[in-house]
């Protein structure tokens, strides 16, 4: 019989909210046990017999994934690997740019990635600089392998809100990408320039518009991104503002979710280097 959070709280735990397990309430402890696999033995008031009996039941439901908190990054990575698994590496250079090089008798795809180069062999991804990739990075890289078309950038730039089907993701782009960049580099344009150049960015002038400074990055050979930045103006009451612009062909190479992941990675690399 499966044990839900309510079952565990109502029928097994002492319901004293003593906090000795490290959680403020018994119901909070039950949630951790059911969803995250926390050991029931952390409750000091349960008998060994009760813990053993319930652990057997809990292991069965963990194995079935029942009520277990999903690892969203791992789920997304598994989906991206499946999506890219049928791709022929021989098509990568023409579609995405980069080079296919034989190494030890096996094809390895070398794909420029910001200031680095990815080495991709049988969907295993490494970097030239040996900097580890986050799981979300691997997701949008694999999605690019699977989706990337032959379309080259046209030089027509659009804000994220102008891309199709982005309504549900606009808040993510603002909260996870643009706001962190704005906050980190407010009144610090020199540091922003230093970090942008370190990431392979080049100063953008043609499409900078009214921005105080702008940079063009090549996340991938056919996926350029422009970062526009307006510094804070205390006298005028304006806070710093950042905005990403994408070539109109970006959706030929990445789905909307992956575009957000890409923006988050750019922000992370810029901002974490300032802390």
C-alpha positions in Angstrom: 0.0 0.0 0.0 1.4 3.4 -1.0 2.1 6.0 1.6 1.0 9.5 0.8 2.1 12.6 2.8 -1.3 12.5 4.5 -1.1 8.8 5.2 2.4 9.2 6.7 1.4 12.1 8.9 -1.9 10.7 10.0 -1.0 7.1 10.6 2.7 6.9 11.3 4.3 10.1 12.6 3.7 11.3 16.2 2.2 14.6 15.2 4.0 16.5 18.0 5.9 18.9 15.7 8.9 18.6 18.0 11.4 19.6 15.4 14.0 17.0 16.4 14.1 15.7 12.8 15.3 19.1 11.6 11.9 20.1 10.2 9.5 22.5 11.8 6.4 20.2 11.6 5.6 16.6 11.1 3.7 17.3 7.9 6.8 19.1 6.5 8.9 16.0 7.4 6.4 13.7 5.8 6.6 15.7 2.6 10.4 15.4 2.5 10.1 11.6 3.0 7.5 11.0 0.3 8.7 13.5 -2.3 12.5 13.6 -1.8 13.4 10.2 -0.3 14.4 11.5 3.2 14.9 8.5 5.5 12.0 7.9 7.9 14.6 7.0 10.6 15.3 10.7 11.0 12.2 10.8 13.3 13.5 9.7 16.7 10.1 8.6 17.9 9.4 5.8 15.5 10.3 2.2 16.3 12.8 0.3 14.2 10.0 -2.1 13.2 7.8 0.8 12.0 10.7 2.3 10.0 11.6 -1.0 8.4 8.0 -1.8 7.4 7.3 1.7 6.0 10.6 1.8 4.2 9.7 -1.3 2.2 6.5 0.4 1.1 8.3 3.7 0.4 11.0 2.1 -1.8 8.3 0.4 -3.9 6.6 3.8 -4.6 9.9 5.5 -5.2 10.7 2.9 -7.8 7.4 3.6 -9.5 7.9 7.4 -9.3 4.7 7.8 -7.3 4.5 11.2 -5.6 8.3 11.6 -6.0 9.4 15.2 -6.8 10.6 15.2 -10.4 14.0 16.4 -11.3 13.0 18.8 -14.0 16.6 19.3 -15.3 17.2 15.6 -15.6 13.8 15.1 -17.3 14.5 17.8 -19.8 18.0 16.4 -20.5 16.6 12.9 -21.1 14.1 14.4 -23.5 16.8 16.4 -25.3 19.0 13.4 -25.6 16.2 11.3 -27.1 15.4 14.1 -29.5 19.0 14.4 -30.7 19.7 10.6 -30.7 18.7 10.1 -34.4 20.6 13.0 -35.8 23.4 12.2 -38.3 26.6 13.9 -37.2 27.6 14.3 -40.9 24.8 16.9 -41.2 26.0 19.0 -38.3 28.6 21.3 -40.1 26.2 22.3 -42.9 23.3 22.9 -40.6 25.0 24.4 -37.6 28.5 25.5 -38.6 31.5 24.0 -36.8 33.6 21.1 -38.0 33.4 17.3 -37.9 36.9 15.9 -37.1 37.9 12.3 -36.9 39.5 11.5 -33.6 40.7 8.0 -32.8 38.6 6.7 -35.7 35.4 8.4 -34.4 33.7 11.6 -35.6 33.8 14.4 -33.1 31.8 17.6 -33.8 33.6 20.8 -32.8 31.1 23.6 -32.4 32.0 27.1 -31.3 30.2 28.1 -28.1 30.6 31.7 -26.9 34.4 32.0 -26.3 34.8 28.2 -26.0 34.4 25.2 -28.3 32.2 22.2 -27.7 33.5 18.7 -28.5 30.5 16.4 -29.2 30.9 12.7 -29.6 27.9 10.4 -29.5 25.9 13.1 -27.7 28.6 13.3 -24.9 29.5 17.0 -24.7 32.8 18.4 -23.4 34.4 21.8 -23.7 37.8 22.8 -25.0 38.5 24.6 -21.7 37.2 21.7 -19.7 34.7 23.9 -17.9 31.8 21.7 -16.9 28.4 22.3 -18.5 25.3 22.6 -16.4 22.4 20.2 -17.3 20.3 23.1 -18.6 23.2 24.0 -20.9 23.4 20.5 -22.2 19.6 20.7 -22.8 19.7 23.6 -25.2 22.9 22.4 -26.9 21.3 19.0 -27.6 18.1 20.8 -28.8 20.2 22.9 -31.1 21.7 19.7 -32.6 18.3 18.3 -33.1 16.5 21.4 -34.4 19.1 23.6 -35.9 18.3 24.2 -39.5 20.4 25.5 -42.4 19.1 29.1 -42.1 21.8 31.7 -41.6 21.2 34.9 -39.6 19.5 37.7 -41.6 20.6 40.6 -39.4 17.0 41.4 -38.5 16.8 41.6 -34.7 13.8 41.0 -32.5 13.2 41.3 -28.8 12.1 38.1 -27.0 8.5 39.4 -26.8 8.4 39.7 -30.6 9.2 36.0 -31.2 6.2 33.7 -31.7 4.7 31.8 -28.7 6.7 33.5 -26.0 3.9 34.9 -23.9 4.2 32.3 -21.1 8.0 32.8 -20.9 8.4 36.5 -20.9 8.4 36.7 -17.1 11.2 34.1 -17.0 13.3 36.1 -19.5 12.8 39.3 -17.4 13.3 37.7 -14.0 16.1 35.2 -14.8 18.0 37.0 -17.5 17.5 40.8 -17.9 16.9 41.8 -14.2 20.0 40.0 -12.9 22.2 41.6 -15.6 20.7 45.0 -14.9 21.3 44.7 -11.1 24.8 43.3 -11.4 26.2 46.0 -13.7 24.2 49.1 -12.7 26.7 52.0 -12.6 29.5 49.6 -13.7 29.7 49.7 -17.5 33.5 49.0 -17.5 33.0 45.7 -15.6 30.2 44.7 -18.0 32.5 45.4 -20.9 35.3 43.4 -19.4 33.1 40.4 -18.7 31.3 40.6 -22.1 34.7 40.6 -24.0 35.9 37.6 -21.8 32.9 35.7 -23.1 33.7 36.4 -26.7 31.4 39.3 -27.1 32.2 42.2 -29.4 31.0 45.8 -29.0 27.9 46.3 -31.1 27.4 49.7 -32.6 25.2 49.2 -35.7 22.2 47.9 -33.7 22.8 49.5 -30.3 20.0 52.0 -30.7 19.7 54.2 -27.7 21.5 51.8 -25.4 24.6 53.1 -23.5 26.5 50.0 -24.5 25.8 46.8 -26.5 27.5 43.6 -27.2 27.1 40.9 -29.8 27.7 37.3 -28.7 27.8 34.2 -30.8 26.3 31.5 -28.6 26.6 29.2 -31.7 27.8 30.1 -35.2 24.2 30.6 -36.4 22.7 31.9 -33.1 23.9 35.4 -32.5 22.6 37.4 -29.5 22.8 41.1 -28.8 22.8 42.5 -25.3 21.6 46.0 -25.0 22.3 47.9 -21.7 21.1 51.2 -20.4 22.9 52.3 -17.3 21.0 53.8 -14.3 20.4 57.6 -14.4 19.8 58.7 -10.8 19.0 62.3 -11.8 16.3 61.2 -14.2 15.1 58.4 -11.9 15.9 55.6 -14.3 17.1 52.2 -13.2 19.6 50.2 -15.2 18.0 48.1 -17.9 19.2 45.1 -20.0 17.5 43.5 -23.0 18.4 40.6 -25.2 17.8 40.8 -28.9 17.7 37.7 -31.2 18.1 37.3 -34.9 14.7 36.6 -36.5 15.9 33.1 -37.5 16.6 32.0 -33.9 13.5 29.9 -33.7 14.8 27.8 -36.6 17.7 26.7 -34.3 16.2 26.6 -30.8 12.8 26.2 -29.3 11.4 28.9 -27.1 12.3 27.1 -23.8 15.9 26.6 -25.0 16.1 30.3 -26.0 15.3 31.1 -22.3 17.9 28.6 -21.1 20.4 30.3 -23.4 19.6 33.7 -22.0 19.9 32.3 -18.5 23.3 30.9 -19.2 24.6 34.1 -20.7 23.3 36.0 -17.6 24.9 33.4 -15.3 28.3 33.6 -16.9 28.2 37.4 -16.8 26.9 37.8 -13.3 28.6 35.0 -11.4 31.9 36.4 -12.5 31.1 39.6 -10.6 30.5 38.0 -7.3 
